[in-house]
Amino acid sequence: MSDVLTVTDFSVDYLGEQTVHAVRNVDLTLGRGEILGLAGESGCGKTTLAYGINRLLKPPAVITSGKAVLHSREGTDIDLGSLTGEELRAFRWDRVSMVFQGAMNSLNPVISIRAQLEDIFSTHRPAMSKADRRTRCGELLERVGVDRNRLKSYPHELSGGMRQRVMIAMAMALEPQIMIMDEPTTALDVVVQREILLEITRLRDELGFAVLFITHDLPLLLEISDRIAVMRAGELVELAPAAQLYNSPQHAYTKLLLGSFPSLTGERAAG
Ligand SMILES: Nc1ncnc2c1ncn2[C@@H]1O[C@H](COP(=O)(O)OP(=O)(O)OP(=O)(O)O)[C@@H](O)[C@H]1O
């Protein structure tokens, strides 16, 4: 499998009276079409790493070392750190998109779902005809399991789960190579969460994008990820295929983390 993203020696500090070294010298690669899980307890730096890769950090955060390079479908390498302003904005929806925990609340309450979806195409694909845009929006919504009748709805008329699905549809709209998902289903109930996760893995199989999936929920990651990276206090302590990480964890912290989920240890005792 070729790689779509290479992150090398990536470090981020939050400057302040007490500087926080939130991400320290992280190296990782993301394969084309791979689901890479990023696990670790709250505050270990997962979100900072994801935002850093996508250049979404704001002061007092500073990238102190390293880089993130995207290997495009066309065969060129793009250093995300070299992009500025407009380039970066275009790049974000087009090549790398992001769905975060509260994303469903970032839909504009006074604009219909149709208009919000269409806006992505009118901004990023200005040559697309109005008819094509309409068709595409309907298809996108159905792809994430929402009836296209909902295009005319306003966000408050949809459940939390549906709104989050709309956000996933928006993130997929331009067929990016990478989707970064930061606790995308955490605010939803377990059944809805499951449905959406199945949908994401199915869509990945269908469309071939890679996913960097961030959550503190290790059992969930074991289920959906190809490989899992474990982060602790800003550092990646282990990165291995999911089954290998579960069956023969190498790092003491990975063992501790696995042991902290009763469902996992219960299954182990039973097996
Ligand atoms: N704006 C900020 N200013 C200073 N320190 C920050 C800021 N944002 C985050 N941090 C610190 O950086 C570290 C990493 O935080 P981050 O949010 O990346 O962790 P996380 O693993 O994503 O946690 P969670 O799962 O709770 O979101 C933490 O110690 C946090 O307190």
The ligand as a MOL file (V3000), in Angstrom:
LIG
                    3D

  0  0  0     0  0            999 V3000
M  V30 BEGIN CTAB
M  V30 COUNTS 31 33 0 0 0
M  V30 BEGIN ATOM
M  V30 1 N -5.0360 26.5820 23.7710 0
M  V30 2 C -4.2480 25.8980 24.5960 0
M  V30 3 N -3.3820 26.5140 25.4110 0
M  V30 4 C -2.5490 25.8380 26.2360 0
M  V30 5 N -2.5240 24.5040 26.3320 0
M  V30 6 C -3.3740 23.8000 25.5640 0
M  V30 7 C -4.2810 24.4480 24.6510 0
M  V30 8 N -5.0040 23.4880 24.0210 0
M  V30 9 C -4.5560 22.3120 24.5070 0
M  V30 10 N -3.5790 22.4660 25.4290 0
M  V30 11 C -2.8400 21.4340 26.1460 0
M  V30 12 O -2.2000 20.5850 25.1940 0
M  V30 13 C -2.2620 19.2290 25.6230 0
M  V30 14 C -2.8800 18.3770 24.5380 0
M  V30 15 O -4.2590 18.7130 24.3730 0
M  V30 16 P -5.1900 18.0490 23.2560 0
M  V30 17 O -6.4970 18.7230 23.3030 0
M  V30 18 O -4.4440 18.0000 21.9880 0
M  V30 19 O -5.3260 16.5580 23.8040 0
M  V30 20 P -6.3630 15.4260 23.3870 0
M  V30 21 O -5.6180 14.1590 23.5110 0
M  V30 22 O -6.9650 15.7500 22.0800 0
M  V30 23 O -7.4480 15.5070 24.5240 0
M  V30 24 P -9.0400 15.3490 24.4240 0
M  V30 25 O -9.2740 13.9090 24.0940 0
M  V30 26 O -9.5050 15.7250 25.7970 0
M  V30 27 O -9.4900 16.3040 23.3610 0
M  V30 28 C -3.0130 19.2190 26.9390 0
M  V30 29 O -2.0760 19.1990 27.9730 0
M  V30 30 C -3.7740 20.5120 26.9120 0
M  V30 31 O -3.9910 20.9860 28.2150 0
M  V30 END ATOM
M  V30 BEGIN BOND
M  V30 1 1 1 2
M  V30 2 1 2 3
M  V30 3 2 2 7
M  V30 4 2 3 4
M  V30 5 1 4 5
M  V30 6 2 5 6
M  V30 7 1 6 7
M  V30 8 1 6 10
M  V30 9 1 7 8
M  V30 10 2 8 9
M  V30 11 1 9 10
M  V30 12 1 10 11
M  V30 13 1 11 12
M  V30 14 1 11 30
M  V30 15 1 12 13
M  V30 16 1 13 14
M  V30 17 1 13 28
M  V30 18 1 14 15
M  V30 19 1 15 16
M  V30 20 2 16 17
M  V30 21 1 16 18
M  V30 22 1 16 19
M  V30 23 1 19 20
M  V30 24 2 20 21
M  V30 25 1 20 22
M  V30 26 1 20 23
M  V30 27 1 23 24
M  V30 28 2 24 25
M  V30 29 1 24 26
M  V30 30 1 24 27
M  V30 31 1 28 29
M  V30 32 1 28 30
M  V30 33 1 30 31
M  V30 END BOND
M  V30 END CTAB
M  END
